[in-house]
Amino acid sequence: MNNTVQNNTVRWTAPTGEVITFQICDYYDDWKDVGGIYMMCKFNNLQNMWEPVYIGKADSFKNRLSAHEKWLPACHLGARNVLAVVESSENGRDVLERLLIQYLDPQLNKQLKSPALGLGIFRRTSLAPVLGAGFKQLPELGLGTLEPRWRP
């Protein structure tokens, strides 16, 4: 999988050819109560790309990321941001999490590293913002991207 950074989003191209657009977020932001996939990432300046150190799924970003047990270990490995995408379907979250873990092999993930059980096309039922009031919607770029009102 490769990734391209643009307008506070990261577009990952999966081995299936699907492009998945993640929002670049601060771990301490005001998360919304929606489900999806998140990646705790560090940025590799030499290769100009994000490297996930942990990948997970959440029924609610707000509940799962409020005190995540992997955040401090991820920080020790260089993670400074969370990349997140909304996926309302539990099955979609399960499949996407497995695919990302198997192909990106993040250092802190120990489960789900067995061969894929099916890589099908993932259906995004919602590209609504993951984060709360600190974010605003950008003009439509076709993929529901966001831009923070402030810069870290």
ABEGO torsion letter per residue (X at the ends): XBBBBBGGBBBBBBAAGBBBBBBBBBAABBBBBBBEBBBBBBBBAAAGBBBBABBBBBABAAAAAABBAAAAAAAAAGBABBBBBBBABAAAAAAAAAAAAAAAGBAABABGABBBAEABBBBBABABBABBAABBBBBBAGAGBBBBABBX
